[in-house]
Amino acid sequence: MIMLARIEDGAEILARKPGAAPVSALAWSADGGNLAFGTEDGVAGVIDLA
């Protein structure tokens, strides 16, 4: 699962539902508009937040 939270007011966004394996890698793009992820079972993706 990938959950994003805004510190200012505690707002939450579920960016990826729980899957079969844990998330093992996260990386932000330089401009902060994309979040790449990978899981222990080889699933990967990019979440566009722009």
N, CA, C, O and CB atoms as a CASP TS submission, in Angstrom:
PFRMAT TS
TARGET T0000
AUTHOR 0000-0000-0000
METHOD Language model
MODEL 1
PARENT N/A
ATOM      1  N   MET     1       0.855  -1.166   0.000  1.00  0.00           N
ATOM      2  CA  MET     1       0.000   0.000   0.000  1.00  0.00           C
ATOM      3  C   MET     1       0.900   1.227   0.000  1.00  0.00           C
ATOM      4  O   MET     1       1.969   1.236   0.610  1.00  0.00           O
ATOM      5  CB  MET     1      -0.972  -0.001   1.222  1.00  0.00           C
ATOM      6  N   ILE     2       0.447   2.251  -0.690  1.00  0.00           N
ATOM      7  CA  ILE     2       1.148   3.537  -0.638  1.00  0.00           C
ATOM      8  C   ILE     2       0.128   4.587  -0.216  1.00  0.00           C
ATOM      9  O   ILE     2      -0.838   4.852  -0.931  1.00  0.00           O
ATOM     10  CB  ILE     2       1.813   3.903  -2.028  1.00  0.00           C
ATOM     11  N   MET     3       0.352   5.175   0.945  1.00  0.00           N
ATOM     12  CA  MET     3      -0.522   6.207   1.494  1.00  0.00           C
ATOM     13  C   MET     3       0.281   7.497   1.598  1.00  0.00           C
ATOM     14  O   MET     3       1.365   7.516   2.181  1.00  0.00           O
ATOM     15  CB  MET     3      -1.103   5.787   2.889  1.00  0.00           C
ATOM     16  N   LEU     4      -0.255   8.571   1.031  1.00  0.00           N
ATOM     17  CA  LEU     4       0.380   9.883   1.118  1.00  0.00           C
ATOM     18  C   LEU     4      -0.389  10.720   2.131  1.00  0.00           C
ATOM     19  O   LEU     4      -1.619  10.696   2.156  1.00  0.00           O
ATOM     20  CB  LEU     4       0.423  10.589  -0.279  1.00  0.00           C
ATOM     21  N   ALA     5       0.327  11.452   2.959  1.00  0.00           N
ATOM     22  CA  ALA     5      -0.312  12.296   3.972  1.00  0.00           C
ATOM     23  C   ALA     5       0.261  13.702   3.904  1.00  0.00           C
ATOM     24  O   ALA     5       1.469  13.892   3.761  1.00  0.00           O
ATOM     25  CB  ALA     5      -0.121  11.703   5.390  1.00  0.00           C
ATOM     26  N   ARG     6      -0.616  14.670   4.007  1.00  0.00           N
ATOM     27  CA  ARG     6      -0.187  16.072   4.063  1.00  0.00           C
ATOM     28  C   ARG     6      -0.016  16.426   5.535  1.00  0.00           C
ATOM     29  O   ARG     6      -0.966  16.334   6.313  1.00  0.00           O
ATOM     30  CB  ARG     6      -1.226  17.038   3.351  1.00  0.00           C
ATOM     31  N   ILE     7       1.172  16.823   5.911  1.00  0.00           N
ATOM     32  CA  ILE     7       1.504  17.121   7.307  1.00  0.00           C
ATOM     33  C   ILE     7       0.652  18.269   7.844  1.00  0.00           C
ATOM     34  O   ILE     7       0.197  18.230   8.988  1.00  0.00           O
ATOM     35  CB  ILE     7       2.994  17.466   7.440  1.00  0.00           C
ATOM     36  N   GLU     8       0.442  19.272   7.030  1.00  0.00           N
ATOM     37  CA  GLU     8      -0.262  20.490   7.434  1.00  0.00           C
ATOM     38  C   GLU     8      -1.628  20.220   8.092  1.00  0.00           C
ATOM     39  O   GLU     8      -1.945  20.787   9.138  1.00  0.00           O
ATOM     40  CB  GLU     8      -0.454  21.381   6.226  1.00  0.00           C
ATOM     41  N   ASP     9      -2.426  19.347   7.463  1.00  0.00           N
ATOM     42  CA  ASP     9      -3.776  19.125   7.989  1.00  0.00           C
ATOM     43  C   ASP     9      -4.150  17.653   8.149  1.00  0.00           C
ATOM     44  O   ASP     9      -5.287  17.336   8.498  1.00  0.00           O
ATOM     45  CB  ASP     9      -4.771  19.784   7.093  1.00  0.00           C
ATOM     46  N   GLY    10      -3.199  16.754   7.893  1.00  0.00           N
ATOM     47  CA  GLY    10      -3.457  15.328   8.078  1.00  0.00           C
ATOM     48  C   GLY    10      -4.267  14.682   6.965  1.00  0.00           C
ATOM     49  O   GLY    10      -4.679  13.529   7.094  1.00  0.00           O
ATOM     50  N   ALA    11      -4.505  15.409   5.866  1.00  0.00           N
ATOM     51  CA  ALA    11      -5.252  14.831   4.742  1.00  0.00           C
ATOM     52  C   ALA    11      -4.475  13.637   4.185  1.00  0.00           C
ATOM     53  O   ALA    11      -3.247  13.672   4.108  1.00  0.00           O
ATOM     54  CB  ALA    11      -5.501  15.900   3.622  1.00  0.00           C
ATOM     55  N   GLU    12      -5.197  12.577   3.797  1.00  0.00           N
ATOM     56  CA  GLU    12      -4.568  11.367   3.288  1.00  0.00           C
ATOM     57  C   GLU    12      -5.081  11.026   1.895  1.00  0.00           C
ATOM     58  O   GLU    12      -6.239  11.276   1.561  1.00  0.00           O
ATOM     59  CB  GLU    12      -4.813  10.201   4.239  1.00  0.00           C
ATOM     60  N   ILE    13      -4.190  10.448   1.091  1.00  0.00           N
ATOM     61  CA  ILE    13      -4.545   9.959  -0.239  1.00  0.00           C
ATOM     62  C   ILE    13      -4.018   8.533  -0.342  1.00  0.00           C
ATOM     63  O   ILE    13      -2.834   8.286  -0.117  1.00  0.00           O
ATOM     64  CB  ILE    13      -3.956  10.883  -1.383  1.00  0.00           C
ATOM     65  N   LEU    14      -4.901   7.596  -0.683  1.00  0.00           N
ATOM     66  CA  LEU    14      -4.469   6.231  -0.947  1.00  0.00           C
ATOM     67  C   LEU    14      -3.991   6.187  -2.394  1.00  0.00           C
ATOM     68  O   LEU    14      -4.803   6.205  -3.318  1.00  0.00           O
ATOM     69  CB  LEU    14      -5.626   5.191  -0.685  1.00  0.00           C
ATOM     70  N   ALA    15      -2.671   6.128  -2.595  1.00  0.00           N
ATOM     71  CA  ALA    15      -2.093   6.183  -3.932  1.00  0.00           C
ATOM     72  C   ALA    15      -2.009   4.807  -4.581  1.00  0.00           C
ATOM     73  O   ALA    15      -2.009   4.703  -5.807  1.00  0.00           O
ATOM     74  CB  ALA    15      -0.717   6.805  -3.875  1.00  0.00           C
ATOM     75  N   ARG    16      -1.936   3.745  -3.771  1.00  0.00           N
ATOM     76  CA  ARG    16      -1.932   2.374  -4.285  1.00  0.00           C
ATOM     77  C   ARG    16      -2.543   1.457  -3.243  1.00  0.00           C
ATOM     78  O   ARG    16      -2.125   1.446  -2.086  1.00  0.00           O
ATOM     79  CB  ARG    16      -0.492   1.909  -4.650  1.00  0.00           C
ATOM     80  N   LYS    17      -3.533   0.693  -3.664  1.00  0.00           N
ATOM     81  CA  LYS    17      -4.182  -0.254  -2.756  1.00  0.00           C
ATOM     82  C   LYS    17      -3.192  -1.344  -2.333  1.00  0.00           C
ATOM     83  O   LYS    17      -2.207  -1.593  -3.029  1.00  0.00           O
ATOM     84  CB  LYS    17      -5.429  -0.885  -3.427  1.00  0.00           C
ATOM     85  N   PRO    18      -3.454  -1.990  -1.198  1.00  0.00           N
ATOM     86  CA  PRO    18      -2.581  -3.088  -0.779  1.00  0.00           C
ATOM     87  C   PRO    18      -2.533  -4.175  -1.853  1.00  0.00           C
ATOM     88  O   PRO    18      -3.549  -4.504  -2.465  1.00  0.00           O
ATOM     89  CB  PRO    18      -3.063  -3.682   0.561  1.00  0.00           C
ATOM     90  N   GLY    19      -1.350  -4.720  -2.067  1.00  0.00           N
ATOM     91  CA  GLY    19      -1.167  -5.780  -3.044  1.00  0.00           C
ATOM     92  C   GLY    19      -0.690  -7.057  -2.383  1.00  0.00           C
ATOM     93  O   GLY    19      -0.760  -7.202  -1.162  1.00  0.00           O
ATOM     94  N   ALA    20      -0.206  -7.980  -3.198  1.00  0.00           N
ATOM     95  CA  ALA    20       0.234  -9.280  -2.702  1.00  0.00           C
ATOM     96  C   ALA    20       1.571  -9.215  -1.967  1.00  0.00           C
ATOM     97  O   ALA    20       1.851 -10.059  -1.115  1.00  0.00           O
ATOM     98  CB  ALA    20       0.337 -10.252  -3.848  1.00  0.00           C
ATOM     99  N   ALA    21       2.393  -8.224  -2.287  1.00  0.00           N
ATOM    100  CA  ALA    21       3.728  -8.135  -1.677  1.00  0.00           C
ATOM    101  C   ALA    21       3.976  -6.708  -1.193  1.00  0.00           C
ATOM    102  O   ALA    21       3.376  -5.764  -1.707  1.00  0.00           O
ATOM    103  CB  ALA    21       4.833  -8.567  -2.690  1.00  0.00           C
ATOM    104  N   PRO    22       4.852  -6.549  -0.213  1.00  0.00           N
ATOM    105  CA  PRO    22       5.156  -5.217   0.313  1.00  0.00           C
ATOM    106  C   PRO    22       5.894  -4.336  -0.697  1.00  0.00           C
ATOM    107  O   PRO    22       6.632  -4.825  -1.552  1.00  0.00           O
ATOM    108  CB  PRO    22       5.983  -5.343   1.574  1.00  0.00           C
ATOM    109  N   VAL    23       5.677  -3.033  -0.576  1.00  0.00           N
ATOM    110  CA  VAL    23       6.434  -2.052  -1.358  1.00  0.00           C
ATOM    111  C   VAL    23       7.852  -2.044  -0.800  1.00  0.00           C
ATOM    112  O   VAL    23       8.051  -1.934   0.410  1.00  0.00           O
ATOM    113  CB  VAL    23       5.776  -0.608  -1.297  1.00  0.00           C
ATOM    114  N   SER    24       8.844  -2.163  -1.697  1.00  0.00           N
ATOM    115  CA  SER    24      10.233  -2.223  -1.246  1.00  0.00           C
ATOM    116  C   SER    24      11.082  -1.069  -1.771  1.00  0.00           C
ATOM    117  O   SER    24      12.234  -0.915  -1.364  1.00  0.00           O
ATOM    118  CB  SER    24      10.846  -3.528  -1.670  1.00  0.00           C
ATOM    119  N   ALA    25      10.519  -0.248  -2.680  1.00  0.00           N
ATOM    120  CA  ALA    25      11.284   0.880  -3.216  1.00  0.00           C
ATOM    121  C   ALA    25      10.340   2.021  -3.573  1.00  0.00           C
ATOM    122  O   ALA    25       9.254   1.797  -4.106  1.00  0.00           O
ATOM    123  CB  ALA    25      12.108   0.449  -4.456  1.00  0.00           C
ATOM    124  N   LEU    26      10.764   3.244  -3.276  1.00  0.00           N
ATOM    125  CA  LEU    26      10.041   4.461  -3.641  1.00  0.00           C
ATOM    126  C   LEU    26      11.059   5.497  -4.120  1.00  0.00           C
ATOM    127  O   LEU    26      12.164   5.580  -3.585  1.00  0.00           O
ATOM    128  CB  LEU    26       9.199   5.010  -2.430  1.00  0.00           C
ATOM    129  N   ALA    27      10.684   6.285  -5.130  1.00  0.00           N
ATOM    130  CA  ALA    27      11.569   7.356  -5.589  1.00  0.00           C
ATOM    131  C   ALA    27      10.730   8.466  -6.196  1.00  0.00           C
ATOM    132  O   ALA    27       9.861   8.204  -7.028  1.00  0.00           O
ATOM    133  CB  ALA    27      12.607   6.827  -6.618  1.00  0.00           C
ATOM    134  N   TRP    28      10.980   9.705  -5.789  1.00  0.00           N
ATOM    135  CA  TRP    28      10.303  10.876  -6.346  1.00  0.00           C
ATOM    136  C   TRP    28      11.053  11.369  -7.572  1.00  0.00           C
ATOM    137  O   TRP    28      12.277  11.262  -7.634  1.00  0.00           O
ATOM    138  CB  TRP    28      10.189  12.001  -5.292  1.00  0.00           C
ATOM    139  N   SER    29      10.329  11.911  -8.551  1.00  0.00           N
ATOM    140  CA  SER    29      10.978  12.596  -9.673  1.00  0.00           C
ATOM    141  C   SER    29      11.563  13.912  -9.151  1.00  0.00           C
ATOM    142  O   SER    29      11.195  14.381  -8.074  1.00  0.00           O
ATOM    143  CB  SER    29       9.962  12.854 -10.855  1.00  0.00           C
ATOM    144  N   ALA    30      12.465  14.491  -9.917  1.00  0.00           N
ATOM    145  CA  ALA    30      13.131  15.728  -9.498  1.00  0.00           C
ATOM    146  C   ALA    30      12.146  16.857  -9.242  1.00  0.00           C
ATOM    147  O   ALA    30      12.367  17.673  -8.347  1.00  0.00           O
ATOM    148  CB  ALA    30      14.133  16.161 -10.547  1.00  0.00           C
ATOM    149  N   ASP    31      11.058  16.920 -10.012  1.00  0.00           N
ATOM    150  CA  ASP    31      10.083  18.001  -9.827  1.00  0.00           C
ATOM    151  C   ASP    31       8.986  17.663  -8.820  1.00  0.00           C
ATOM    152  O   ASP    31       8.117  18.492  -8.551  1.00  0.00           O
ATOM    153  CB  ASP    31       9.452  18.344 -11.150  1.00  0.00           C
ATOM    154  N   GLY    32       9.019  16.449  -8.262  1.00  0.00           N
ATOM    155  CA  GLY    32       8.026  16.050  -7.259  1.00  0.00           C
ATOM    156  C   GLY    32       6.671  15.685  -7.826  1.00  0.00           C
ATOM    157  O   GLY    32       5.724  15.479  -7.067  1.00  0.00           O
ATOM    158  N   GLY    33       6.554  15.600  -9.141  1.00  0.00           N
ATOM    159  CA  GLY    33       5.260  15.311  -9.762  1.00  0.00           C
ATOM    160  C   GLY    33       4.971  13.846  -9.983  1.00  0.00           C
ATOM    161  O   GLY    33       3.836  13.482 -10.292  1.00  0.00           O
ATOM    162  N   ASN    34       5.975  12.991  -9.830  1.00  0.00           N
ATOM    163  CA  ASN    34       5.803  11.557 -10.040  1.00  0.00           C
ATOM    164  C   ASN    34       6.452  10.780  -8.906  1.00  0.00           C
ATOM    165  O   ASN    34       7.487  11.175  -8.369  1.00  0.00           O
ATOM    166  CB  ASN    34       6.397  11.129 -11.392  1.00  0.00           C
ATOM    167  N   LEU    35       5.824   9.671  -8.558  1.00  0.00           N
ATOM    168  CA  LEU    35       6.358   8.778  -7.534  1.00  0.00           C
ATOM    169  C   LEU    35       6.468   7.386  -8.146  1.00  0.00           C
ATOM    170  O   LEU    35       5.458   6.794  -8.528  1.00  0.00           O
ATOM    171  CB  LEU    35       5.453   8.768  -6.246  1.00  0.00           C
ATOM    172  N   ALA    36       7.690   6.859  -8.242  1.00  0.00           N
ATOM    173  CA  ALA    36       7.912   5.511  -8.749  1.00  0.00           C
ATOM    174  C   ALA    36       7.961   4.562  -7.558  1.00  0.00           C
ATOM    175  O   ALA    36       8.426   4.923  -6.477  1.00  0.00           O
ATOM    176  CB  ALA    36       9.228   5.426  -9.596  1.00  0.00           C
ATOM    177  N   PHE    37       7.469   3.331  -7.777  1.00  0.00           N
ATOM    178  CA  PHE    37       7.478   2.342  -6.708  1.00  0.00           C
ATOM    179  C   PHE    37       7.810   0.969  -7.264  1.00  0.00           C
ATOM    180  O   PHE    37       7.644   0.714  -8.458  1.00  0.00           O
ATOM    181  CB  PHE    37       6.128   2.313  -5.983  1.00  0.00           C
ATOM    182  N   GLY    38       8.271   0.100  -6.407  1.00  0.00           N
ATOM    183  CA  GLY    38       8.505  -1.300  -6.743  1.00  0.00           C
ATOM    184  C   GLY    38       8.136  -2.151  -5.552  1.00  0.00           C
ATOM    185  O   GLY    38       8.241  -1.711  -4.407  1.00  0.00           O
ATOM    186  N   THR    39       7.700  -3.384  -5.821  1.00  0.00           N
ATOM    187  CA  THR    39       7.323  -4.297  -4.749  1.00  0.00           C
ATOM    188  C   THR    39       8.247  -5.510  -4.744  1.00  0.00           C
ATOM    189  O   THR    39       8.970  -5.754  -5.709  1.00  0.00           O
ATOM    190  CB  THR    39       5.854  -4.740  -4.901  1.00  0.00           C
ATOM    191  N   GLU    40       8.217  -6.257  -3.661  1.00  0.00           N
ATOM    192  CA  GLU    40       9.088  -7.417  -3.522  1.00  0.00           C
ATOM    193  C   GLU    40       8.795  -8.510  -4.538  1.00  0.00           C
ATOM    194  O   GLU    40       9.663  -9.341  -4.803  1.00  0.00           O
ATOM    195  CB  GLU    40       8.966  -7.978  -2.142  1.00  0.00           C
ATOM    196  N   ASP    41       7.591  -8.534  -5.117  1.00  0.00           N
ATOM    197  CA  ASP    41       7.271  -9.564  -6.116  1.00  0.00           C
ATOM    198  C   ASP    41       7.469  -9.072  -7.553  1.00  0.00           C
ATOM    199  O   ASP    41       7.026  -9.731  -8.494  1.00  0.00           O
ATOM    200  CB  ASP    41       5.832 -10.031  -5.933  1.00  0.00           C
ATOM    201  N   GLY    42       8.131  -7.920  -7.735  1.00  0.00           N
ATOM    202  CA  GLY    42       8.495  -7.447  -9.058  1.00  0.00           C
ATOM    203  C   GLY    42       7.523  -6.498  -9.731  1.00  0.00           C
ATOM    204  O   GLY    42       7.764  -6.093 -10.869  1.00  0.00           O
ATOM    205  N   VAL    43       6.440  -6.129  -9.075  1.00  0.00           N
ATOM    206  CA  VAL    43       5.508  -5.162  -9.636  1.00  0.00           C
ATOM    207  C   VAL    43       6.113  -3.768  -9.474  1.00  0.00           C
ATOM    208  O   VAL    43       6.662  -3.444  -8.420  1.00  0.00           O
ATOM    209  CB  VAL    43       4.104  -5.257  -8.942  1.00  0.00           C
ATOM    210  N   ALA    44       6.013  -2.942 -10.521  1.00  0.00           N
ATOM    211  CA  ALA    44       6.539  -1.581 -10.469  1.00  0.00           C
ATOM    212  C   ALA    44       5.577  -0.654 -11.194  1.00  0.00           C
ATOM    213  O   ALA    44       4.781  -1.079 -12.031  1.00  0.00           O
ATOM    214  CB  ALA    44       7.960  -1.502 -11.094  1.00  0.00           C
ATOM    215  N   GLY    45       5.670   0.620 -10.850  1.00  0.00           N
ATOM    216  CA  GLY    45       4.823   1.592 -11.524  1.00  0.00           C
ATOM    217  C   GLY    45       5.225   3.001 -11.187  1.00  0.00           C
ATOM    218  O   GLY    45       6.089   3.239 -10.343  1.00  0.00           O
ATOM    219  N   VAL    46       4.574   3.948 -11.871  1.00  0.00           N
ATOM    220  CA  VAL    46       4.797   5.362 -11.634  1.00  0.00           C
ATOM    221  C   VAL    46       3.431   6.003 -11.420  1.00  0.00           C
ATOM    222  O   VAL    46       2.514   5.824 -12.222  1.00  0.00           O
ATOM    223  CB  VAL    46       5.574   6.035 -12.825  1.00  0.00           C
ATOM    224  N   ILE    47       3.311   6.744 -10.340  1.00  0.00           N
ATOM    225  CA  ILE    47       2.075   7.449 -10.006  1.00  0.00           C
ATOM    226  C   ILE    47       2.269   8.912 -10.351  1.00  0.00           C
ATOM    227  O   ILE    47       3.164   9.567  -9.817  1.00  0.00           O
ATOM    228  CB  ILE    47       1.695   7.270  -8.496  1.00  0.00           C
ATOM    229  N   ASP    48       1.428   9.428 -11.248  1.00  0.00           N
ATOM    230  CA  ASP    48       1.483  10.832 -11.690  1.00  0.00           C
ATOM    231  C   ASP    48       0.692  11.677 -10.702  1.00  0.00           C
ATOM    232  O   ASP    48      -0.526  11.529 -10.603  1.00  0.00           O
ATOM    233  CB  ASP    48       0.917  11.001 -13.150  1.00  0.00           C
ATOM    234  N   LEU    49       1.357  12.553  -9.976  1.00  0.00           N
ATOM    235  CA  LEU    49       0.709  13.390  -8.969  1.00  0.00           C
ATOM    236  C   LEU    49       0.555  14.829  -9.416  1.00  0.00           C
ATOM    237  O   LEU    49       0.062  15.666  -8.660  1.00  0.00           O
ATOM    238  CB  LEU    49       1.487  13.347  -7.686  1.00  0.00           C
ATOM    239  N   ALA    50       0.974  15.125 -10.645  1.00  0.00           N
ATOM    240  CA  ALA    50       0.913  16.500 -11.155  1.00  0.00           C
ATOM    241  C   ALA    50      -0.486  16.874 -11.570  1.00  0.00           C
ATOM    242  O   ALA    50      -0.716  17.996 -12.022  1.00  0.00           O
ATOM    243  CB  ALA    50       1.857  16.677 -12.328  1.00  0.00           C
TER
END
